[in-house]
Amino acid sequence: MSNNKIPDLETRKKSVSRLKEAGLMLEALNMTLDEAIASFEADIRNNNINRRRRQEAERLFANYKKTI
């Protein structure tokens, strides 16, 4: 058998408070990472090589639509 005692009310309140704080800190970190990822994706979308590829694809598609 285990000798796990139920902590007193004050200890439980402190533990719950620390867990809530840790959860909020993780939420903030997650939001920061999401913003960084979005920024990196925007940089990738807007770099010169990808912009030229997208423009070329749009031009080819416009020419294709004219032939239909």
LINKADA-V213159 format. One record per backbone hydrogen bond with DSSP energy under -0.5 kcal/mol. CO is the residue of the C=O (numbers start at 1). NH is the residue of the N-H. If there is no record, write none. Layout:
# LINKADA-V213159
[[CO,NH] [CO,NH]]
This chain:
# LINKADA-V213159
[[5,7] [8,12] [9,13] [10,14] [11,15] [12,16] [13,17] [14,18] [15,19] [16,20] [17,21] [18,22] [19,23] [20,24] [21,25] [22,26] [23,27] [24,28] [25,29] [26,30] [27,31] [28,32] [29,33] [30,34] [31,35] [32,36] [33,37] [34,38] [35,39] [36,40] [37,41] [38,42] [39,43] [40,44] [41,45] [42,46] [44,47] [47,51] [48,52] [49,53] [50,54] [51,55] [52,56] [53,57] [54,58] [55,59] [56,60] [57,61] [58,62] [59,63] [60,64] [61,65] [62,66] [63,67] [64,67] [64,68] [65,68]]
